[in-house]
Amino acid sequence: MSSLPAIIFGVLSLLSLMLSIIGLVKSKTWLVVVGAILFLPFVYYFGGSPATRIIIVLPFLHFGSAYALYKNNKLMAWSLFSCILVFVLFVATLVLVYHVGN
């Protein structure tokens, strides 16, 4: 039962990443916006801790990536999105290491 939040938020964050990457590759702004909306519960879950309050910046980067894509600036869109990608992969690695170790 303790791994249920990790599964729910992990699936939402990975689905968000997939939609956003597809949106960035195919220049579909609406896919990046949907990915950003799906990313909000993940941020809300992690933003509840005082140690990780800075994570509330990530949705702004995600929506900023969608806006940059809307303005046809793919380099800026990928640059803004890279922070999100690195953070989600970092958290996924921590979760996998924890579950494999136990």
N, CA, C and O atoms as a Tinker XYZ file with bonds, in Angstrom:
   408  protein
     1  N      0.809000   -1.191000    0.000000    73     2
     2  CA     0.000000    0.000000    0.000000    64     1     3
     3  C      0.858000    1.263000    0.000000    63     2     4     5
     4  O      0.420000    2.307000   -0.485000    81     3
     5  N      2.074000    1.179000    0.539000    73     3     6
     6  CA     2.909000    2.375000    0.609000    64     5     7
     7  C      3.473000    2.768000   -0.757000    63     6     8     9
     8  O      3.918000    3.901000   -0.940000    81     7
     9  N      3.457000    1.859000   -1.695000    73     7    10
    10  CA     3.976000    2.194000   -3.022000    64     9    11
    11  C      2.882000    2.716000   -3.956000    63    10    12    13
    12  O      3.166000    3.046000   -5.107000    81    11
    13  N      1.646000    2.795000   -3.482000    73    11    14
    14  CA     0.556000    3.285000   -4.322000    64    13    15
    15  C      0.768000    4.728000   -4.794000    63    14    16    17
    16  O      0.565000    4.995000   -5.979000    81    15
    17  N      1.167000    5.676000   -3.925000    73    15    18
    18  CA     1.427000    7.034000   -4.442000    64    17    19
    19  C      2.551000    7.059000   -5.469000    63    18    20    21
    20  O      2.479000    7.810000   -6.442000    81    19
    21  N      3.574000    6.260000   -5.272000    73    19    22
    22  CA     4.677000    6.219000   -6.231000    64    21    23
    23  C      4.197000    5.715000   -7.582000    63    22    24    25
    24  O      4.643000    6.198000   -8.622000    81    23
    25  N      3.294000    4.752000   -7.571000    73    23    26
    26  CA     2.773000    4.222000   -8.830000    64    25    27
    27  C      1.881000    5.252000   -9.515000    63    26    28    29
    28  O      2.019000    5.496000  -10.713000    81    27
    29  N      0.970000    5.855000   -8.759000    73    27    30
    30  CA     0.034000    6.822000   -9.356000    64    29    31
    31  C      0.776000    8.030000   -9.907000    63    30    32    33
    32  O      0.595000    8.399000  -11.068000    81    31
    33  N      1.610000    8.645000   -9.078000    73    31    34
    34  CA     2.304000    9.845000   -9.523000    64    33    35
    35  C      3.406000    9.523000  -10.520000    63    34    36    37
    36  O      3.732000   10.348000  -11.374000    81    35
    37  N      3.976000    8.341000  -10.421000    73    35    38
    38  CA     4.985000    7.932000  -11.388000    64    37    39
    39  C      4.402000    7.743000  -12.776000    63    38    40    41
    40  O      5.001000    8.158000  -13.768000    81    39
    41  N      3.232000    7.114000  -12.847000    73    39    42
    42  CA     2.575000    6.921000  -14.140000    64    41    43
    43  C      2.169000    8.262000  -14.736000    63    42    44    45
    44  O      2.355000    8.491000  -15.931000    81    43
    45  N      1.613000    9.152000  -13.911000    73    43    46
    46  CA     1.222000   10.472000  -14.411000    64    45    47
    47  C      2.432000   11.272000  -14.902000    63    46    48    49
    48  O      2.365000   11.928000  -15.941000    81    47
    49  N      3.524000   11.217000  -14.159000    73    47    50
    50  CA     4.698000   11.991000  -14.576000    64    49    51
    51  C      5.330000   11.414000  -15.830000    63    50    52    53
    52  O      5.782000   12.169000  -16.691000    81    51
    53  N      5.373000   10.092000  -15.953000    73    51    54
    54  CA     5.940000    9.491000  -17.167000    64    53    55
    55  C      5.039000    9.724000  -18.379000    63    54    56    57
    56  O      5.531000    9.944000  -19.486000    81    55
    57  N      3.726000    9.676000  -18.174000    73    55    58
    58  CA     2.803000   10.001000  -19.258000    64    57    59
    59  C      2.953000   11.462000  -19.668000    63    58    60    61
    60  O      2.903000   11.792000  -20.853000    81    59
    61  N      3.137000   12.327000  -18.684000    73    59    62
    62  CA     3.373000   13.740000  -18.962000    64    61    63
    63  C      4.640000   13.937000  -19.774000    63    62    64    65
    64  O      4.658000   14.709000  -20.733000    81    63
    65  N      5.700000   13.237000  -19.391000    73    63    66
    66  CA     6.956000   13.341000  -20.142000    64    65    67
    67  C      6.802000   12.856000  -21.575000    63    66    68    69
    68  O      7.281000   13.500000  -22.508000    81    67
    69  N      6.134000   11.721000  -21.750000    73    67    70
    70  CA     5.957000   11.181000  -23.102000    64    69    71
    71  C      5.155000   12.134000  -23.976000    63    70    72    73
    72  O      5.530000   12.394000  -25.119000    81    71
    73  N      4.049000   12.657000  -23.444000    73    71    74
    74  CA     3.239000   13.596000  -24.222000    64    73    75
    75  C      4.023000   14.861000  -24.557000    63    74    76    77
    76  O      3.940000   15.370000  -25.674000    81    75
    77  N      4.770000   15.358000  -23.602000    73    75    78
    78  CA     5.529000   16.586000  -23.835000    64    77    79
    79  C      6.647000   16.375000  -24.848000    63    78    80    81
    80  O      6.886000   17.237000  -25.694000    81    79
    81  N      7.326000   15.251000  -24.772000    73    79    82
    82  CA     8.394000   14.981000  -25.739000    64    81    83
    83  C      7.817000   14.814000  -27.133000    63    82    84    85
    84  O      8.380000   15.324000  -28.102000    81    83
    85  N      6.699000   14.106000  -27.248000    73    83    86
    86  CA     6.049000   13.975000  -28.555000    64    85    87
    87  C      5.619000   15.346000  -29.062000    63    86    88    89
    88  O      5.780000   15.650000  -30.244000    81    87
    89  N      5.074000   16.169000  -28.179000    73    87    90
    90  CA     4.665000   17.511000  -28.562000    64    89    91
    91  C      5.834000   18.371000  -29.012000    63    90    92    93
    92  O      5.713000   19.136000  -29.969000    81    91
    93  N      6.967000   18.250000  -28.328000    73    91    94
    94  CA     8.137000   19.028000  -28.712000    64    93    95
    95  C      8.729000   18.552000  -30.036000    63    94    96    97
    96  O      9.162000   19.363000  -30.855000    81    95
    97  N      8.745000   17.246000  -30.242000    73    95    98
    98  CA     9.301000   16.713000  -31.485000    64    97    99
    99  C      8.416000   17.069000  -32.675000    63    98   100   101
   100  O      8.916000   17.430000  -33.741000    81    99
   101  N      7.113000   16.967000  -32.494000    73    99   102
   102  CA     6.187000   17.222000  -33.600000    64   101   103
   103  C      5.675000   18.662000  -33.643000    63   102   104   105
   104  O      4.814000   18.984000  -34.461000    81   103
   105  N      6.189000   19.524000  -32.781000    73   103   106
   106  CA     5.784000   20.934000  -32.691000    64   105   107
   107  C      4.285000   21.102000  -32.464000    63   106   108   109
   108  O      3.640000   21.933000  -33.104000    81   107
   109  N      3.745000   20.317000  -31.559000    73   107   110
   110  CA     2.333000   20.393000  -31.167000    64   109   111
   111  C      2.249000   20.998000  -29.769000    63   110   112   113
   112  O      2.494000   20.326000  -28.768000    81   111
   113  N      1.902000   22.265000  -29.725000    73   111   114
   114  CA     1.856000   22.983000  -28.450000    64   113   115
   115  C      0.831000   22.380000  -27.499000    63   114   116   117
   116  O      1.072000   22.311000  -26.294000    81   115
   117  N     -0.297000   21.948000  -28.020000    73   115   118
   118  CA    -1.357000   21.434000  -27.155000    64   117   119
   119  C     -0.927000   20.164000  -26.424000    63   118   120   121
   120  O     -1.381000   19.918000  -25.307000    81   119
   121  N     -0.058000   19.352000  -27.034000    73   119   122
   122  CA     0.432000   18.160000  -26.335000    64   121   123
   123  C      1.327000   18.538000  -25.156000    63   122   124   125
   124  O      1.289000   17.893000  -24.108000    81   123
   125  N      2.127000   19.581000  -25.334000    73   123   126
   126  CA     2.980000   20.038000  -24.239000    64   125   127
   127  C      2.130000   20.622000  -23.112000    63   126   128   129
   128  O      2.449000   20.434000  -21.938000    81   127
   129  N      1.058000   21.324000  -23.456000    73   127   130
   130  CA     0.163000   21.878000  -22.430000    64   129   131
   131  C     -0.543000   20.750000  -21.672000    63   130   132   133
   132  O     -0.662000   20.810000  -20.448000    81   131
   133  N     -1.007000   19.734000  -22.381000    73   131   134
   134  CA    -1.637000   18.582000  -21.710000    64   133   135
   135  C     -0.621000   17.885000  -20.809000    63   134   136   137
   136  O     -0.952000   17.475000  -19.697000    81   135
   137  N      0.612000   17.752000  -21.287000    73   135   138
   138  CA     1.669000   17.176000  -20.460000    64   137   139
   139  C      1.925000   18.001000  -19.211000    63   138   140   141
   140  O      2.162000   17.451000  -18.136000    81   139
   141  N      1.879000   19.325000  -19.352000    73   139   142
   142  CA     2.076000   20.201000  -18.186000    64   141   143
   143  C      0.935000   20.048000  -17.189000    63   142   144   145
   144  O      1.164000   20.062000  -15.979000    81   143
   145  N     -0.280000   19.902000  -17.679000    73   143   146
   146  CA    -1.426000   19.728000  -16.779000    64   145   147
   147  C     -1.338000   18.384000  -16.051000    63   146   148   149
   148  O     -1.646000   18.299000  -14.862000    81   147
   149  N     -0.921000   17.346000  -16.757000    73   147   150
   150  CA    -0.755000   16.040000  -16.110000    64   149   151
   151  C      0.408000   16.038000  -15.119000    63   150   152   153
   152  O      0.465000   15.191000  -14.228000    81   151
   153  N      1.318000   16.970000  -15.271000    73   151   154
   154  CA     2.478000   17.067000  -14.397000    64   153   155
   155  C      2.144000   17.752000  -13.065000    63   154   156   157
   156  O      2.894000   17.610000  -12.098000    81   155
   157  N      1.040000   18.485000  -13.002000    73   155   158
   158  CA     0.688000   19.247000  -11.802000    64   157   159
   159  C      0.491000   18.391000  -10.544000    63   158   160   161
   160  O      0.959000   18.802000   -9.483000    81   159
   161  N     -0.181000   17.211000  -10.597000    73   159   162
   162  CA    -0.296000   16.410000   -9.361000    64   161   163
   163  C      1.056000   15.938000   -8.820000    63   162   164   165
   164  O      1.249000   15.855000   -7.607000    81   163
   165  N      1.979000   15.632000   -9.713000    73   163   166
   166  CA     3.330000   15.223000   -9.313000    64   165   167
   167  C      4.006000   16.353000   -8.542000    63   166   168   169
   168  O      4.623000   16.123000   -7.502000    81   167
   169  N      3.887000   17.558000   -9.053000    73   167   170
   170  CA     4.489000   18.723000   -8.397000    64   169   171
   171  C      3.789000   19.013000   -7.075000    63   170   172   173
   172  O      4.442000   19.345000   -6.085000    81   171
   173  N      2.479000   18.892000   -7.054000    73   171   174
   174  CA     1.722000   19.133000   -5.824000    64   173   175
   175  C      2.134000   18.140000   -4.738000    63   174   176   177
   176  O      2.268000   18.512000   -3.572000    81   175
   177  N      2.333000   16.894000   -5.114000    73   175   178
   178  CA     2.729000   15.852000   -4.163000    64   177   179
   179  C      4.097000   16.149000   -3.562000    63   178   180   181
   180  O      4.284000   16.037000   -2.351000    81   179
   181  N      5.045000   16.525000   -4.404000    73   179   182
   182  CA     6.385000   16.792000   -3.909000    64   181   183
   183  C      6.527000   18.184000   -3.304000    63   182   184   185
   184  O      7.441000   18.405000   -2.510000    81   183
   185  N      5.676000   19.111000   -3.643000    73   183   186
   186  CA     5.762000   20.463000   -3.115000    64   185   187
   187  C      5.267000   20.603000   -1.696000    63   186   188   189
   188  O      5.385000   21.679000   -1.110000    81   187
   189  N      4.716000   19.548000   -1.127000    73   187   190
   190  CA     4.198000   19.609000    0.234000    64   189   191
   191  C      5.268000   19.610000    1.302000    63   190   192   193
   192  O      4.998000   19.973000    2.447000    81   191
   193  N      6.465000   19.217000    0.955000    73   191   194
   194  CA     7.549000   19.177000    1.918000    64   193   195
   195  C      8.315000   20.505000    1.913000    63   194   196   197
   196  O      8.579000   21.056000    0.844000    81   195
   197  N      8.671000   21.018000    3.073000    73   195   198
   198  CA     9.428000   22.271000    3.100000    64   197   199
   199  C     10.784000   22.171000    2.397000    63   198   200   201
   200  O     11.304000   23.171000    1.903000    81   199
   201  N     11.344000   20.987000    2.355000    73   199   202
   202  CA    12.652000   20.826000    1.718000    64   201   203
   203  C     12.566000   20.902000    0.194000    63   202   204   205
   204  O     13.568000   21.170000   -0.469000    81   203
   205  N     11.399000   20.674000   -0.355000    73   203   206
   206  CA    11.266000   20.650000   -1.819000    64   205   207
   207  C     10.290000   21.704000   -2.323000    63   206   208   209
   208  O      9.616000   21.484000   -3.330000    81   207
   209  N     10.203000   22.821000   -1.656000    73   207   210
   210  CA     9.273000   23.869000   -2.090000    64   209   211
   211  C      9.674000   24.474000   -3.437000    63   210   212   213
   212  O      8.820000   24.994000   -4.153000    81   211
   213  N     10.945000   24.414000   -3.786000    73   211   214
   214  CA    11.419000   25.011000   -5.031000    64   213   215
   215  C     10.840000   24.288000   -6.247000    63   214   216   217
   216  O     10.895000   24.808000   -7.362000    81   215
   217  N     10.294000   23.106000   -6.041000    73   215   218
   218  CA     9.742000   22.332000   -7.152000    64   217   219
   219  C      8.538000   23.020000   -7.790000    63   218   220   221
   220  O      8.152000   22.673000   -8.906000    81   219
   221  N      7.941000   23.990000   -7.100000    73   219   222
   222  CA     6.784000   24.679000   -7.683000    64   221   223
   223  C      7.166000   25.488000   -8.920000    63   222   224   225
   224  O      6.286000   25.963000   -9.638000    81   223
   225  N      8.454000   25.650000   -9.177000    73   223   226
   226  CA     8.921000   26.358000  -10.372000    64   225   227
   227  C      8.746000   25.478000  -11.619000    63   226   228   229
   228  O      8.610000   26.005000  -12.723000    81   227
   229  N      8.748000   24.178000  -11.462000    73   227   230
   230  CA     8.719000   23.264000  -12.613000    64   229   231
   231  C      7.495000   23.431000  -13.518000    63   230   232   233
   232  O      7.662000   23.387000  -14.737000    81   231
   233  N      6.277000   23.620000  -13.001000    73   231   234
   234  CA     5.163000   23.838000  -13.931000    64   233   235
   235  C      5.328000   25.104000  -14.766000    63   234   236   237
   236  O      4.913000   25.141000  -15.924000    81   235
   237  N      5.932000   26.146000  -14.183000    73   235   238
   238  CA     6.177000   27.362000  -14.953000    64   237   239
   239  C      7.148000   27.088000  -16.097000    63   238   240   241
   240  O      6.992000   27.625000  -17.193000    81   239
   241  N      8.143000   26.255000  -15.839000    73   239   242
   242  CA     9.074000   25.875000  -16.904000    64   241   243
   243  C      8.370000   25.053000  -17.980000    63   242   244   245
   244  O      8.641000   25.201000  -19.172000    81   243
   245  N      7.469000   24.192000  -17.539000    73   243   246
   246  CA     6.728000   23.351000  -18.482000    64   245   247
   247  C      5.822000   24.201000  -19.371000    63   246   248   249
   248  O      5.820000   24.043000  -20.591000    81   247
   249  N      5.062000   25.092000  -18.765000    73   247   250
   250  CA     4.199000   25.976000  -19.551000    64   249   251
   251  C      5.028000   26.961000  -20.370000    63   250   252   253
   252  O      4.621000   27.351000  -21.465000    81   251
   253  N      6.185000   27.364000  -19.850000    73   251   254
   254  CA     7.090000   28.212000  -20.618000    64   253   255
   255  C      7.619000   27.495000  -21.839000    63   254   256   257
   256  O      7.817000   28.110000  -22.887000    81   255
   257  N      7.846000   26.215000  -21.716000    73   255   258
   258  CA     8.267000   25.407000  -22.853000    64   257   259
   259  C      7.175000   25.368000  -23.918000    63   258   260   261
   260  O      7.463000   25.458000  -25.111000    81   259
   261  N      5.929000   25.234000  -23.486000    73   259   262
   262  CA     4.806000   25.251000  -24.431000    64   261   263
   263  C      4.701000   26.606000  -25.119000    63   262   264   265
   264  O      4.425000   26.679000  -26.316000    81   263
   265  N      4.920000   27.678000  -24.363000    73   263   266
   266  CA     4.845000   29.014000  -24.949000    64   265   267
   267  C      5.981000   29.241000  -25.954000    63   266   268   269
   268  O      5.772000   29.830000  -27.014000    81   267
   269  N      7.174000   28.771000  -25.613000    73   267   270
   270  CA     8.302000   28.899000  -26.539000    64   269   271
   271  C      8.045000   28.104000  -27.813000    63   270   272   273
   272  O      8.404000   28.543000  -28.905000    81   271
   273  N      7.429000   26.943000  -27.673000    73   271   274
   274  CA     7.087000   26.157000  -28.851000    64   273   275
   275  C      6.024000   26.871000  -29.681000    63   274   276   277
   276  O      6.059000   26.828000  -30.910000    81   275
   277  N      5.089000   27.520000  -29.013000    73   275   278
   278  CA     4.058000   28.295000  -29.700000    64   277   279
   279  C      4.684000   29.441000  -30.510000    63   278   280   281
   280  O      4.208000   29.784000  -31.592000    81   279
   281  N      5.746000   30.017000  -29.971000    73   279   282
   282  CA     6.448000   31.108000  -30.653000    64   281   283
   283  C      7.528000   30.594000  -31.621000    63   282   284   285
   284  O      8.346000   31.375000  -32.109000    81   283
   285  N      7.528000   29.295000  -31.892000    73   283   286
   286  CA     8.458000   28.640000  -32.826000    64   285   287
   287  C      9.917000   28.761000  -32.405000    63   286   288   289
   288  O     10.799000   28.894000  -33.253000    81   287
   289  N     10.173000   28.717000  -31.129000    73   287   290
   290  CA    11.533000   28.735000  -30.608000    64   289   291
   291  C     11.810000   27.366000  -29.973000    63   290   292   293
   292  O     11.700000   27.201000  -28.758000    81   291
   293  N     12.166000   26.403000  -30.805000    73   291   294
   294  CA    12.330000   25.026000  -30.328000    64   293   295
   295  C     13.510000   24.872000  -29.376000    63   294   296   297
   296  O     13.453000   24.080000  -28.436000    81   295
   297  N     14.576000   25.623000  -29.616000    73   295   298
   298  CA    15.735000   25.515000  -28.737000    64   297   299
   299  C     15.388000   25.946000  -27.310000    63   298   300   301
   300  O     15.775000   25.291000  -26.342000    81   299
   301  N     14.666000   27.040000  -27.194000    73   299   302
   302  CA    14.248000   27.506000  -25.869000    64   301   303
   303  C     13.258000   26.518000  -25.242000    63   302   304   305
   304  O     13.316000   26.264000  -24.039000    81   303
   305  N     12.360000   25.967000  -26.044000    73   303   306
   306  CA    11.390000   24.993000  -25.526000    64   305   307
   307  C     12.097000   23.767000  -24.959000    63   306   308   309
   308  O     11.762000   23.300000  -23.870000    81   307
   309  N     13.067000   23.250000  -25.692000    73   307   310
   310  CA    13.819000   22.094000  -25.205000    64   309   311
   311  C     14.666000   22.458000  -23.989000    63   310   312   313
   312  O     14.820000   21.647000  -23.076000    81   311
   313  N     15.212000   23.667000  -23.972000    73   311   314
   314  CA    16.022000   24.098000  -22.830000    64   313   315
   315  C     15.186000   24.180000  -21.554000    63   314   316   317
   316  O     15.623000   23.741000  -20.491000    81   315
   317  N     14.000000   24.737000  -21.664000    73   315   318
   318  CA    13.123000   24.822000  -20.491000    64   317   319
   319  C     12.645000   23.448000  -20.051000    63   318   320   321
   320  O     12.511000   23.183000  -18.857000    81   319
   321  N     12.392000   22.587000  -21.008000    73   319   322
   322  CA    11.879000   21.256000  -20.689000    64   321   323
   323  C     12.954000   20.343000  -20.111000    63   322   324   325
   324  O     12.635000   19.395000  -19.395000    81   323
   325  N     14.218000   20.613000  -20.410000    73   323   326
   326  CA    15.292000   19.730000  -19.946000    64   325   327
   327  C     15.370000   19.668000  -18.421000    63   326   328   329
   328  O     15.699000   18.622000  -17.862000    81   327
   329  N     15.073000   20.768000  -17.750000    73   327   330
   330  CA    15.079000   20.761000  -16.275000    64   329   331
   331  C     14.037000   19.788000  -15.727000    63   330   332   333
   332  O     14.290000   19.073000  -14.758000    81   331
   333  N     12.885000   19.770000  -16.347000    73   331   334
   334  CA    11.808000   18.875000  -15.932000    64   333   335
   335  C     12.210000   17.426000  -16.176000    63   334   336   337
   336  O     11.999000   16.558000  -15.329000    81   335
   337  N     12.780000   17.185000  -17.323000    73   335   338
   338  CA    13.215000   15.834000  -17.685000    64   337   339
   339  C     14.252000   15.313000  -16.702000    63   338   340   341
   340  O     14.164000   14.170000  -16.255000    81   339
   341  N     15.224000   16.134000  -16.366000    73   339   342
   342  CA    16.274000   15.724000  -15.431000    64   341   343
   343  C     15.684000   15.438000  -14.054000    63   342   344   345
   344  O     16.055000   14.452000  -13.416000    81   343
   345  N     14.774000   16.286000  -13.591000    73   343   346
   346  CA    14.196000   16.072000  -12.261000    64   345   347
   347  C     13.368000   14.801000  -12.195000    63   346   348   349
   348  O     13.486000   14.035000  -11.239000    81   347
   349  N     12.534000   14.569000  -13.194000    73   347   350
   350  CA    11.692000   13.366000  -13.177000    64   349   351
   351  C     12.549000   12.110000  -13.273000    63   350   352   353
   352  O     12.275000   11.122000  -12.592000    81   351
   353  N     13.567000   12.136000  -14.100000    73   351   354
   354  CA    14.458000   10.971000  -14.184000    64   353   355
   355  C     15.224000   10.756000  -12.881000    63   354   356   357
   356  O     15.479000    9.616000  -12.493000    81   355
   357  N     15.587000   11.832000  -12.211000    73   355   358
   358  CA    16.249000   11.722000  -10.909000    64   357   359
   359  C     15.325000   11.068000   -9.881000    63   358   360   361
   360  O     15.742000   10.161000   -9.160000    81   359
   361  N     14.088000   11.519000   -9.813000    73   359   362
   362  CA    13.123000   10.947000   -8.858000    64   361   363
   363  C     12.819000    9.496000   -9.212000    63   362   364   365
   364  O     12.721000    8.651000   -8.322000    81   363
   365  N     12.670000    9.197000  -10.502000    73   363   366
   366  CA    12.415000    7.809000  -10.922000    64   365   367
   367  C     13.582000    6.906000  -10.539000    63   366   368   369
   368  O     13.377000    5.767000  -10.120000    81   367
   369  N     14.786000    7.404000  -10.679000    73   367   370
   370  CA    15.955000    6.620000  -10.283000    64   369   371
   371  C     15.959000    6.371000   -8.779000    63   370   372   373
   372  O     16.255000    5.261000   -8.338000    81   371
   373  N     15.635000    7.386000   -7.992000    73   371   374
   374  CA    15.573000    7.203000   -6.540000    64   373   375
   375  C     14.525000    6.164000   -6.148000    63   374   376   377
   376  O     14.772000    5.322000   -5.285000    81   375
   377  N     13.368000    6.226000   -6.775000    73   375   378
   378  CA    12.296000    5.280000   -6.457000    64   377   379
   379  C     12.704000    3.858000   -6.840000    63   378   380   381
   380  O     12.488000    2.921000   -6.072000    81   379
   381  N     13.290000    3.699000   -8.018000    73   379   382
   382  CA    13.712000    2.366000   -8.452000    64   381   383
   383  C     14.821000    1.803000   -7.557000    63   382   384   385
   384  O     14.791000    0.619000   -7.219000    81   383
   385  N     15.780000    2.613000   -7.174000    73   383   386
   386  CA    16.846000    2.160000   -6.294000    64   385   387
   387  C     16.288000    1.758000   -4.938000    63   386   388   389
   388  O     16.720000    0.761000   -4.360000    81   387
   389  N     15.333000    2.524000   -4.427000    73   387   390
   390  CA    14.730000    2.206000   -3.142000    64   389   391
   391  C     13.970000    0.875000   -3.212000    63   390   392   393
   392  O     14.088000    0.041000   -2.314000    81   391
   393  N     13.189000    0.682000   -4.282000    73   391   394
   394  CA    12.383000   -0.535000   -4.361000    64   393   395
   395  C     13.218000   -1.766000   -4.700000    63   394   396   397
   396  O     12.873000   -2.870000   -4.280000    81   395
   397  N     14.280000   -1.607000   -5.431000    73   395   398
   398  CA    15.158000   -2.745000   -5.724000    64   397   399
   399  C     15.961000   -3.121000   -4.493000    63   398   400   401
   400  O     16.232000   -4.299000   -4.261000    81   399
   401  N     16.342000   -2.126000   -3.703000    73   399   402
   402  CA    17.130000   -2.376000   -2.503000    64   401   403
   403  C     16.344000   -3.036000   -1.383000    63   402   404   405
   404  O     16.935000   -3.680000   -0.516000    81   403
   405  N     15.037000   -2.892000   -1.381000    73   403   406
   406  CA    14.212000   -3.473000   -0.295000    64   405   407
   407  C     13.535000   -4.722000   -0.715000    63   406   408
   408  O     12.811000   -5.328000    0.075000    81   407
